[in-house]
């Protein structure tokens, strides 16, 4: 019994001493981007940062119909479900790695009956028996040099990185649903425009055909009017197809049949998204993007793996122990005086350490890769935000110019029709004016959709309104 106590004392001492680590001290790399996206005074930057922190997808997307679609997607989207399952997978892997820091205890028993030939018998008995039962410790590594602890820390960082990856997927799902929704609504608006244009072209064709029948319009003019009419009819079928495909894409992202009881969609336009987007934002905001946080956690895991690789150069000390009872007869196994203990330490030391050195070189190379991945993730994020802010600063003026162009094209068509009806100009002027107006109207709708999609990209690039979305994620 005294020997067993000394063995447990040695084990406890080993556990206390197992605090050494060869992992390098972690230092966050400097962000390889400008301190802010454009020039603005510090007070405005602080105010904009606080405003951005309060933005979640419910505040960013003002259309109640779109909000309902996003809610359904966050419940049913399969990519999001896979991301959640990957968190559970990473958590389990971390639990396995963490458990290696503690001994595994178990109870068991066994017996052995041996028949010996006469020339090998120690006495008169031809059969020997041995039974034992007790509590045992499987081979447990005494982590003097922090190898197991660093592996556990690496697994923990990987688990946290997986959580950030799930947040990235969540933000992407919100953005993808919004993008698909705006494409669908844009296709609807474009189809309505074409239907209105078709009515106008039919009236024009009837006028030209009437003039042809009375001999004041040529067959060429009638065919030109027919061409304009057929062009719009073909465009309508193309847009109908685009509308159905956009709806199918939206249904896939939502992950279920789109409910019929959602609120009515808002009027298609810029008011479907929050109007005030902060500008002059500090680039430090990017450090809260989940993909950047995940890249930094991967870097921290690489630091821990270096510590584990360095520890492999030092002795590996493990123990196996058993405390219980032993007896030559099973019936007296648990009687007094049958105490049995066994303590088996083991130490191994690498001599030819080429593979161990290769493991350390591999860990260092992966650390360098993790640093580059972290820095690149910041650079990519900075570009995405800068591009979206550049778009936001120019789309408004472009839409104003297109609106003026549409008004000019509409007035040109009115005058061309008037001059044709009075016999001053040929139908060619009417045809040209119709083409110009039709093109200007289509370009205005297309650019309006691109403006909305640019706002969606900005929402995604800025990390999706961090604080509020994180709270909603915990509640869901």
Secondary structure, DSSP 8 states (H G I E B T S, - for coil): -HHHHHHHHHHHHHHHHTT-------------S-SBSS---HHHHHHHHHHHHT--HHHHB--HHHHHHHHHHHHH-HHHHHHHHHHHHHHHHHHHHHHTTS--EEEEEEEEEEE--GGG-SSS-SEEEEEEEEEEEEEEEE-TTSHHHHHHHHHHHHHHHHHHHHHHHHHHHHHHHHHHHHHHHHHHHHHHHHHHHHHHHHHHHHHHHHHHHTTSS-HHHHHHHHHHHHHHHHHHHHHHHHHHHHHHHHHHHHTS---S-S-----SSGGGB-S----S-BGGGGGGSHHHHHHHHHHHHHHHHHHHHHHTTS-EEEEEEEEEEEESSGGGTTSTT-EEEEEEEEEE--SS-HHHHHHHHHHHHHHHHHHHHHHHHHHHHHHHHHHHHHHHHHHHHHHHHHHHHHHHHHHHHHHHHHHHHTTSS-HHHHHHHHHHHHHHHHHHHHHHHHHHHHHHHHHHHTTS-HHHHHHHHHH-
